[in-house]
Amino acid sequence: MRYACSLVALAAALAAANAVAQDPAANRRAALARAAQAQPADPNANLGAVPVAQTSGQGGSLTGPLTQLDISVDLMMAVGASSARDGVIGELQGGAHDPRKRGFTLQQAEVQMNGAVDPWFRGQFVLVTSLDADEGETIVEVEEAWLTTQQLPANMQLKAGHYLTDFGRLNQIHPHAWDYQDQPVVMTRFFGADGLRAPGARLSWLAPTRTYFEALIGVQNANGETLQSFLANDEVYEERPVGGRFLDEDARDLRTLGDVLWHARLATATDFTPAHTLGGGVSAAFGPNATGVGADTVIYGADFMYRWRAIDNRRGYPFFKLQGEVMARAFDAAAQVDDSGATPVDLPSDTLEDWGAYLYAVYGFDVGWAVGLRGEICSGSGASYLGDGEFERAGDPWRADRTRISPMLSYQTSEYSRVRLQYNWDDSDHLDDVVHSLWLGFEILIGPHQPHSY
């Protein structure tokens, strides 16, 4: 599975200016969300969104047509070296937008289109092109295509289409807006190469409080190559089967509401002083998996973000950001039989438990310059099937105990470009030696780019 995403994040002030004029409750949603939008306020995030002027009449209602279209193009590329060969790098750098080989990697080339349809709807469409790291094959896909309502009553909002699931702090954020060049290991293991996303719909509610608090619940299809821990597809189970299990086609039929992916999230944030912001949330996802009829997967997690930015800052510097997430997965593997060899091997039903976390800090010490340090750990319980009757979790590259430490230096040359240098120290139980990798990444933005929600 190889995919690509969108471009670098935007300033909170631009996010507020770009919000479509709507009813007072929806306007307050945009204003309060700025407290939760940690990344757009960070000076090491690229800018480029063009505020859209709106015409409003009395009571905030729109008085004229709203149709407009913003189109942007972004490019992410990396070059690097590693003590491991490309086959091992592909296991360690499991995200579709990660630097994935020695030499050059085209992480993504993306076209994004955003527009206000009318006073009631906005839409977004993201088309991504990437190159297969091994074969050089060109891959083009629809990354996201969705609409959101603008004037539902009672602080409600509906989102429908093909979208990244609201889980944790990073899954719904496109990779260009991350502080680091690669996807956290725990996300790769639970959500696959390109994050958890699928066609569906979700309903959110913004609490009528002074501080930001939002609750949402959604439902999406559970099958496809972006549903690693759920119904997935043949390609997923050929490349990285969960626990070494086999895909059961009978389990992938949609029979009831229990055969789809349900997800929920609670998020809050507050600026407790003009210079300090604290936010956090809890998330959960539940749905069937592909190992057998009645087999389910549950993923849950908690996240937080703290940010300090000096009141007398210059273009947002100096600043400090601390962010982390912890996730856990319970994967019910159904009983199966491996009959590929001379003697069939019984694979008993089992609940495979996995968990992982990351924590990182970024310090912007001068205009354009920032340094960071990230630590990650993953572990679990329950043996994976490695074939030929062998069961062992340590030999499974997608479930073995693993630790990764990554220092990083970034320089934002302008609001439309950024350069990052990152070193990865990687220790996984499925390898004999620690792997050392060094990546230099480049990214540029052309055209206006819509703000991301954080």
Residue pairs with C-beta under 8 A, 6 or more apart in sequence:
1 96
1 192
1 193
1 194
1 225
1 226
1 235
1 236
1 239
2 96
2 130
2 132
2 133
2 139
2 193
2 194
3 96
3 97
3 128
3 130
3 139
3 141
3 143
3 193
3 194
3 226
4 76
4 96
4 97
4 107
4 108
4 109
4 110
4 128
4 129
4 130
4 139
4 141
4 143
4 194
5 97
5 108
5 110
5 126
5 128
5 143
5 174
5 175
5 176
5 194
5 195
6 74
6 110
6 112
6 126
6 128
6 143
6 144
6 174
6 175
6 176
6 177
6 449
7 46
7 48
7 72
7 74
7 110
7 112
7 174
7 176
7 177
7 443
7 445
7 449
8 45
8 46
8 47
8 48
8 74
8 176
8 177
8 418
8 443
8 445
8 449
9 39
9 40
9 42
9 45
9 46
9 173
9 176
9 177
9 451
9 452
9 454
10 40
10 45
10 46
10 47
10 48
10 49
10 449
10 450
10 451
10 452
11 40
11 41
11 45
11 47
11 49
11 451
12 34
12 37
12 40
12 41
14 40
14 47
14 49
14 51
14 451
15 30
15 33
15 34
15 37
15 40
15 49
15 451
16 30
16 31
16 34
17 51
18 49
18 50
18 51
18 52
18 450
18 451
19 27
19 30
20 52
20 54
20 66
20 116
20 119
20 122
20 150
21 27
21 54
21 55
21 56
21 60
21 62
22 60
22 62
22 119
22 150
22 151
23 60
23 61
23 150
23 151
24 60
25 153
25 154
25 155
25 206
26 150
26 151
26 152
26 155
26 157
27 60
28 155
28 206
29 155
29 157
29 206
32 206
32 211
32 212
33 212
33 214
33 453
34 40
34 41
35 211
35 212
35 269
35 270
35 271
35 277
35 279
36 212
36 214
36 267
36 268
36 269
36 279
36 453
36 454
37 451
37 452
37 453
37 454
38 269
38 277
38 279
38 305
38 307
38 321
38 323
38 454
39 45
39 173
39 177
39 179
39 452
39 454
40 451
40 452
40 454
41 277
41 307
41 309
41 316
42 179
42 307
42 316
42 319
42 321
42 362
42 364
43 309
43 313
43 315
43 316
43 317
43 319
43 364
43 367
43 368
43 370
43 412
44 179
44 362
44 364
44 370
44 410
44 412
44 418
45 177
46 176
46 412
46 415
46 416
46 417
46 418
46 443
46 445
46 449
47 415
47 416
48 72
48 415
48 416
48 445
48 447
48 448
48 449
49 70
49 448
49 449
49 450
49 451
50 70
50 448
52 68
52 70
52 116
54 62
54 66
55 62
55 63
55 64
56 62
56 63
57 63
61 119
62 119
65 118
66 116
66 117
66 118
66 119
67 115
67 116
67 117
67 118
68 115
68 116
69 113
69 114
69 115
70 113
70 114
70 115
70 447
70 448
70 449
70 450
71 111
71 112
71 113
71 447
71 448
72 111
72 112
72 445
72 446
72 447
72 448
72 449
72 450
73 109
73 110
73 111
73 112
73 445
73 446
73 447
74 108
74 109
74 110
74 112
74 176
74 443
74 444
74 445
74 446
74 449
75 108
75 109
75 110
75 442
75 443
75 444
76 97
76 106
76 107
76 108
76 109
76 175
76 176
76 441
76 442
76 443
77 104
77 105
77 106
77 107
77 441
77 442
77 443
78 99
78 104
78 105
78 107
78 181
78 439
78 440
78 441
78 442
79 99
79 103
79 104
79 105
79 439
79 440
80 99
80 102
80 103
80 105
80 437
80 438
80 439
80 440
81 102
81 437
81 438
82 89
82 102
82 435
82 436
82 437
82 438
83 433
83 435
83 436
83 437
84 92
84 431
84 435
84 437
85 102
86 100
86 101
86 102
86 133
86 134
88 431
88 435
89 100
89 101
89 102
89 435
89 437
90 100
90 101
90 133
90 134
91 397
91 398
91 430
92 397
92 424
92 426
92 428
92 435
92 437
93 99
93 100
93 182
93 437
94 183
94 185
94 188
94 189
94 193
94 240
94 398
95 175
95 182
95 183
95 187
95 188
95 193
95 194
96 130
96 193
96 194
97 107
97 108
97 130
97 175
97 182
97 183
97 194
98 105
98 107
98 181
98 182
98 183
99 105
99 107
99 181
99 182
99 437
99 439
99 441
100 133
101 133
101 134
105 133
106 130
106 131
107 130
107 175
107 181
107 441
108 128
108 129
108 130
108 175
108 176
109 128
109 129
109 130
110 126
110 127
110 128
110 129
110 143
111 126
111 127
111 128
112 124
112 125
112 126
112 127
112 449
112 450
113 124
113 125
113 126
114 122
114 123
114 124
114 125
114 450
115 122
115 123
116 122
117 123
117 147
119 150
119 151
120 149
120 150
120 151
121 147
121 148
121 149
121 150
122 147
122 148
122 150
123 145
123 146
123 147
123 148
124 144
124 145
124 146
124 147
124 450
125 142
125 144
125 145
126 142
126 143
126 144
126 145
126 174
127 140
127 141
127 142
127 143
128 140
128 141
128 142
128 143
129 138
129 139
129 140
130 138
130 139
131 137
131 138
131 139
132 138
132 139
142 162
143 174
143 197
144 161
144 162
144 163
144 164
144 197
145 161
145 162
146 159
146 160
146 161
146 162
146 163
147 159
147 160
147 161
148 157
148 158
148 159
149 156
149 157
149 158
149 159
150 157
152 158
154 205
155 205
155 206
155 207
155 208
156 203
156 204
156 205
157 203
157 204
157 205
157 206
158 201
158 202
158 203
159 201
159 202
159 203
159 204
159 218
160 200
160 201
161 199
161 201
162 197
162 198
162 199
163 172
163 197
163 200
163 202
164 171
164 172
164 173
164 174
164 195
164 196
164 197
165 171
165 172
165 195
165 196
165 197
165 198
165 218
165 220
165 261
165 263
165 285
166 172
166 202
166 216
166 218
166 263
166 265
166 283
167 191
167 196
167 263
167 265
167 283
167 285
167 299
167 301
168 187
168 281
168 283
168 301
168 303
168 325
168 327
169 281
169 303
169 305
169 323
169 325
169 454
170 178
170 183
170 184
170 187
170 325
171 187
171 191
171 195
171 196
172 195
172 453
173 452
173 454
174 452
175 183
176 443
177 452
179 321
179 323
179 360
179 362
179 372
179 408
179 410
180 360
180 372
180 374
180 406
180 408
180 420
180 422
181 408
181 420
181 422
181 439
181 441
182 406
182 422
182 424
182 439
183 195
184 325
184 356
184 358
184 376
185 356
185 358
185 376
185 378
185 402
185 404
186 325
186 327
186 355
186 356
186 357
186 358
186 376
186 378
187 195
187 327
189 228
189 329
189 354
189 356
189 378
189 398
189 399
190 196
190 228
190 229
190 299
190 327
190 329
190 354
190 356
191 226
191 228
191 229
192 225
192 226
192 227
192 228
192 229
192 232
192 236
192 240
193 228
194 226
195 226
196 226
196 227
196 228
196 285
197 220
197 226
198 220
198 221
198 222
198 224
198 226
198 227
198 261
199 220
199 221
200 218
200 219
200 220
200 221
200 260
200 261
201 218
201 219
201 220
202 216
202 217
202 218
202 219
202 263
203 216
203 217
203 218
204 214
204 215
204 216
205 214
205 215
205 216
206 212
206 213
206 214
207 213
207 214
207 215
211 268
211 269
211 270
212 267
212 268
212 269
212 270
212 279
213 266
213 267
213 268
214 266
214 267
214 268
215 264
215 265
215 266
215 267
216 264
216 265
217 262
217 263
217 264
218 262
218 263
218 264
219 257
219 260
219 261
219 262
219 263
220 260
220 261
220 263
221 227
221 260
221 261
222 230
222 231
222 259
222 260
222 261
222 287
222 288
223 230
223 231
223 232
223 233
223 252
224 231
224 232
224 233
225 232
225 233
225 235
225 236
227 233
227 236
227 261
227 287
228 236
228 240
228 242
229 242
229 289
229 297
229 299
229 329
229 331
230 261
230 287
230 288
230 289
230 290
230 297
231 251
231 252
231 259
231 287
231 288
231 289
231 290
232 247
232 289
232 290
233 247
234 247
236 247
237 245
237 246
237 247
237 290
240 398
241 247
242 289
242 291
242 331
242 333
242 352
242 398
242 399
243 331
243 333
243 350
243 352
243 382
243 383
243 384
243 385
243 396
243 399
244 384
244 385
244 386
244 387
244 396
245 291
245 333
245 334
245 336
245 347
245 385
246 291
246 336
246 338
247 290
247 291
248 290
248 291
248 292
248 293
248 334
248 336
250 292
250 293
251 288
251 289
251 290
251 291
251 292
251 293
251 294
251 295
251 334
252 290
253 259
254 260
258 288
259 287
259 288
260 287
261 285
261 286
261 287
262 285
262 286
262 287
263 283
263 284
263 285
263 286
264 283
264 284
265 281
265 282
265 283
265 284
266 281
266 282
267 279
267 280
267 281
268 279
268 280
268 281
269 277
269 278
269 279
269 280
269 305
270 277
270 278
270 279
271 277
272 278
274 311
275 308
275 309
275 310
275 311
276 306
276 307
276 308
277 305
277 306
277 307
277 308
278 304
278 305
278 306
278 307
279 304
279 305
279 306
280 302
280 303
280 304
280 305
281 302
281 303
281 304
282 300
282 301
282 302
282 303
283 300
283 301
283 302
283 303
284 298
284 299
284 300
284 301
285 297
285 298
285 299
285 300
286 296
286 297
286 298
286 299
287 296
287 297
288 294
288 295
288 296
288 297
289 295
289 296
289 297
289 331
289 332
289 333
291 332
291 333
291 334
291 336
292 334
292 335
292 336
293 334
294 334
295 332
295 333
295 334
296 332
297 329
297 330
297 331
297 332
298 329
298 330
299 327
299 328
299 329
299 330
300 327
300 328
301 325
301 326
301 327
301 328
302 325
302 326
303 323
303 324
303 325
303 326
304 323
304 324
305 321
305 322
305 323
305 454
306 321
306 322
306 323
307 319
307 320
307 321
307 322
308 319
308 320
308 321
309 316
309 318
309 319
309 320
310 317
310 318
310 319
313 319
314 367
315 367
316 364
317 364
317 365
317 366
317 367
317 368
317 369
318 363
318 364
318 365
318 366
319 362
319 363
319 364
320 361
320 362
320 363
320 364
321 361
321 362
321 363
322 359
322 360
322 361
323 359
323 360
324 357
324 358
324 359
324 360
325 357
325 358
326 355
326 356
326 357
327 355
327 356
327 357
328 353
328 354
328 355
329 352
329 353
329 354
329 355
330 351
330 352
330 353
331 351
331 352
331 353
331 354
332 349
332 351
333 347
333 349
333 350
333 351
333 352
333 382
334 349
335 346
335 347
335 348
335 349
336 347
337 344
337 345
337 346
337 347
338 344
338 345
338 347
338 385
338 387
338 389
339 345
340 387
341 388
341 389
343 389
345 385
345 388
345 389
347 385
350 382
350 383
351 382
352 380
352 381
352 382
352 384
352 399
353 380
353 381
353 382
354 378
354 379
354 380
354 399
355 378
355 379
355 380
356 376
356 377
356 378
356 379
357 376
357 377
357 378
358 374
358 375
358 376
359 374
359 375
359 376
360 372
360 373
360 374
360 375
360 406
361 372
361 373
361 374
362 370
362 371
362 372
362 408
363 370
363 371
363 372
364 370
365 371
368 411
368 412
368 413
369 409
369 410
369 411
370 409
370 410
370 411
370 412
371 407
371 408
371 409
371 410
372 407
372 408
372 409
372 410
373 405
373 406
373 407
373 408
374 404
374 405
374 406
374 407
374 408
375 403
375 404
375 405
375 406
376 402
376 403
376 404
376 405
376 406
377 402
377 403
378 401
378 402
378 403
379 401
379 402
380 393
380 399
380 401
381 393
382 393
383 391
383 392
383 393
384 391
384 392
384 393
384 395
384 396
384 399
385 391
386 392
386 395
386 396
393 399
393 400
394 400
394 401
394 429
394 430
395 430
396 430
397 428
397 430
400 428
400 429
400 430
401 428
401 429
402 426
402 427
402 428
402 429
403 426
403 427
403 428
404 424
404 425
404 426
404 427
405 424
405 425
406 422
406 423
406 424
406 425
407 422
407 423
408 420
408 421
408 422
408 423
409 420
409 421
409 422
410 418
410 419
410 420
410 421
411 418
411 419
411 420
412 418
413 419
416 444
416 445
416 446
417 442
417 443
417 444
417 445
418 442
418 443
419 440
419 441
419 442
420 439
420 440
420 441
421 438
421 439
421 440
421 441
422 438
422 439
422 440
422 441
423 436
423 437
423 438
423 439
424 435
424 436
424 437
424 438
424 439
425 434
425 435
425 436
426 434
426 435
426 436
426 437
427 434
427 435
428 435
